[in-house]
Amino acid sequence: MTGHARGADTWAIVENGEVRATYPFNAVRLSLVWKAKLETEADSESLDLDQVMSIFGTDLRKRKVDFRVPGDALSDKTCIATLDSALRYGSRCG
């Protein structure tokens, strides 16, 4: 079973090539599970907020999205809305 964007504002749940159900985007909540190889702390490279925002900024500029990292990215509503809009519904980073 998979989910596919269908049109501008709908998800379709597809099984064996057949649409089983459709839902508006705002009625669907997706969870991302990211599996990774854990390294010892001495070998690890942690990302801080500045590095993460730099990665997002680089990606969004490639997509021609007007994005500037604000002083407080975690509470800036414009920043959050821009990231939400640019990175939602099956958009791909990179």
Secondary structure in CASP SS format (residue, H / E / C, confidence):
PFRMAT SS
TARGET T0000
AUTHOR 0000-0000-0000
METHOD secondary structure of the structure
MODEL  1
M C 1.00
T E 1.00
G E 1.00
H E 1.00
A E 1.00
R E 1.00
G C 1.00
A C 1.00
D C 1.00
T E 1.00
W E 1.00
A E 1.00
I E 1.00
V E 1.00
E E 1.00
N C 1.00
G C 1.00
E E 1.00
V E 1.00
R E 1.00
A E 1.00
T E 1.00
Y E 1.00
P E 1.00
F H 1.00
N H 1.00
A H 1.00
V C 1.00
R C 1.00
L C 1.00
S C 1.00
L C 1.00
V C 1.00
W C 1.00
K C 1.00
A C 1.00
K C 1.00
L C 1.00
E C 1.00
T C 1.00
E H 1.00
A H 1.00
D H 1.00
S C 1.00
E C 1.00
S C 1.00
L C 1.00
D C 1.00
L H 1.00
D H 1.00
Q H 1.00
V H 1.00
M H 1.00
S H 1.00
I H 1.00
F H 1.00
G H 1.00
T H 1.00
D H 1.00
L H 1.00
R H 1.00
K H 1.00
R C 1.00
K C 1.00
V C 1.00
D C 1.00
F C 1.00
R C 1.00
V C 1.00
P C 1.00
G C 1.00
D C 1.00
A C 1.00
L C 1.00
S C 1.00
D C 1.00
K H 1.00
T H 1.00
C H 1.00
I H 1.00
A H 1.00
T H 1.00
L H 1.00
D H 1.00
S H 1.00
A H 1.00
L C 1.00
R C 1.00
Y C 1.00
G C 1.00
S C 1.00
R C 1.00
C C 1.00
G C 1.00
END
